[in-house]
Amino acid sequence: MRLRCISCKAEYEPDPWLFRCPRCGGLLDVVHDKVDPTPSQGQGVWRYHKALPRVRRRISLGEGGTPLIRLSSTRHERVYLKFEGANPTGSFKDRGMAVAVSIALDAGARAVLAASTGNTSASAAAYAARAGLRSIIVLPRGRVAKGKLFQAMLHGAKIVEVEGSFDEALKAVMSYIEEEKGLVYPVNSFNQWRLEGQKTLAYEVAGELGDAPDYVIVPVGNAGNISAIWKGFKDLYRAGVTSRLPVMIGVQARGASPLATMAERGLNEPAWFDKPETIATAIRIGRPINWQRALEAVRESGGTFIAVSDQDILEAQKTLARREGIGVEPASAAPYAGLTKLRQKLPEDATIVLVATGHSLKDPGIGVETEIYHAPTTEDAVKLIKDIASKS
Ligand code: F0G
């Protein structure tokens, strides 16, 4: 196992504290000479320990093994949703955090540190607690969904609020780690070890479908997850477990769409958003740090980035909830909205996997309409039930 710079390709010995290439400043990938992506005994993502870094103590809350649910409300016949909301803290972050927090322990850190739009903070705080470490979280003030903030607080995180968006919060983390190393371990998705944990989603999907799907549609914020999932599919293909590679499609919210805008305009670099805005707060990110990794995933796989509107996201969230019974947070409904947008372009018989990254309870602040009746007495309630029953 080695670390390789994603820009200049220089290689380094594995080092838990190395996140940028000393030569050119590029982010680093974990490269394996040979990887075995098949499951064996173990808890959570550590079932795939043969494809993960070796650690002294494997931290886990039983993450992964999430349901792959076939959808019936789409135009395409074979659409599956990977429900990452079923992870221990309600999002896909747990896969990565199991690995990153285990590495933090090995590295002798006393606390973990993360900037977050919310889910990373919930996951980092929980896994740190599990490992006996403290957690320090940097959040954009007033911009984090209630459920996520509650989780971070419940698990005992110390919270630093900054003005602006997630991008400012991440800047604070990056500046801190330039100045001090050894005490506090950063677990944002620039951390290549965390992405190793997240690639296990691909292993599970291929294991269940019997091969890689034709398309994988992923919501994109800081752009780590789409890169990790692509890496997982490449591992499987190289190991001869699958016969093909999927096309990766990244979906962003229109008001925070640096990569989709780049794709639409045919640019070579993201069109940065200084003031990202969307109701999908999880992906309200204007400067995705992993943009190069994600761009490589999309280019290598023959995919693309697309943007969807907030209205389309809310519509998709409602359809998933009311026609499929699946409750996801807004960012996690973006792939469904993306599929609706792309439906004419994807072959009818394609196998498509939507990655639904987080649970609906994460963000109870989103307004939903339904009919609520008031019944002061039991008789009123019975009468109302009869009325409603007769109409349904
Ligand atoms: N979906 C959800 C629910 C998320 O919380 C995130 C990222 C993403 C998608 C995008 O994943 O960043 O790997 O492209 N949330 C981070 C956080 C930024 O702080 O919780 P990505």
Residues whose N, C-alpha, C, O or C-beta is under 5 A from the ligand:
A	BS01	F0G	A115 S116 T117 G118 N119 T120 S121 P219 V220 G221 N222 A223 G224 N225 I226 A282 A331 S332 T357 G358
